[in-house]
């Protein structure tokens, strides 16, 4: 293997190691989706009963068990990150393969639990599938086949290239669906863009929808030979941009370095979304070269030359983006008059304080026939900035809240009862959305179909979104 081919392998190792190390650190720092599995009564209760314990006894120790499991998995990820640099292409030992096979189990389980935690939203599974299968891709890339062994060159079979292309496509389509607004537009994307470029929220939402359309289109045209490489290089660009937007929008632009290390992890865990498209792009460019040797730097320079075909294909993407913004952003001027001002409802609601010193607001999330109280967790103040943050997130959070209540009813003993969704939501009483530290948003509601009379869970987490 030539020196320049080793640079290509190094790019792959750096991307994989950054993902594994960051994921491991996030497991060590925050709650993980593994808790959803350990706290699922329908799944775990048979094992609890087998050991002669009650569910209450298990609940008392489950948090301790969850922390042990999370720390163990986190350390395993970090160990695998270091192992990446000791693995050699074409000479991966059996025990190294086993390490990554076990790792693939945890990354795949992470996808499944994330999918279940978000009420079986298909885009989240598509978005995380590239990360989930990256350990297996890494092993496949380092395992040389006969055609490569004969010449001593780094070689990827057609099946490996197709599998990588498919996973990259799924990731960008999933990301694009959320950005475009299905099943809802993730307000985090909008807020990062709005905060970075100081534009109003509505314009940022329209731009994000345009970006979502491009992501979906890139995920489709990557399978068209004429657009394959131009789509891959754009995917690599967007992958690095979306990863870097975390630390830029939350640390650099606001000049707030209090949580820079956490946002650095949020950034580096997503670098794999740019590394793998770039890796595949450079490999395919190498295959096109008629030279006998592969020169890494000249190939990279050649890839970015201003060619007419590249400009034309890029123009198609930009045109699609501009049409998307034009379609979704059509601001209407409002003439302010006395009648409008008097009848204008409160945008976010009034903040009140209860006897325990906790702040709350009843207007932000409440809808007709579905009252919701927004309250702060202990040691967290609900101020005007937080209220604006949550008000912008209303569509996303309410969609998740309603789906969680409805799905919980459908999984109960009363699921055979023919109630429409509005009726099911009407059964829920004392519905609370709880705003906590690091922007975490939880919920709680009293429901008659549960034996303990209540349902609780998480809706969103600003930091450490595992």
Secondary structure by P-SEA (a helix, b strand, c coil): ccaaaaaaaaaaaaaaaaaaaaaaaaaaccccaaaaaaacccccaaaaaaacccaaaaaacaaaaaaaaaaaaaaaaaaaaaaccccccccccaaaaaaaaaaaaaaaaaaaaaaaaacccaaaaaaaccccaaaaaaaaaacccaaaaaaccccccaaaaaaaaaaaaaaaaaaaaaaaccccccaaaaaaaaaaccccaaaaaaaaaaaaaaaaaaaaccccccaaaaaaaaaaaaaaaaaaaaaaacccccccccaaaaaaaaaaaaaaaaaaaaaaaaaaaaaacccccccaaaaaaaaacccaaaaaaaaaaaaaaaaaaaaccbbbbbbccaaaaaaccccbbbbbbccccbbbbccccccccbbbbbbbcccccccaaaaaaaaaaaaaaaaaaaaaaaaaaaacccccccccaaaaaaacccbbbbbbccccccbbbbbccccccbbbbbcccccccc
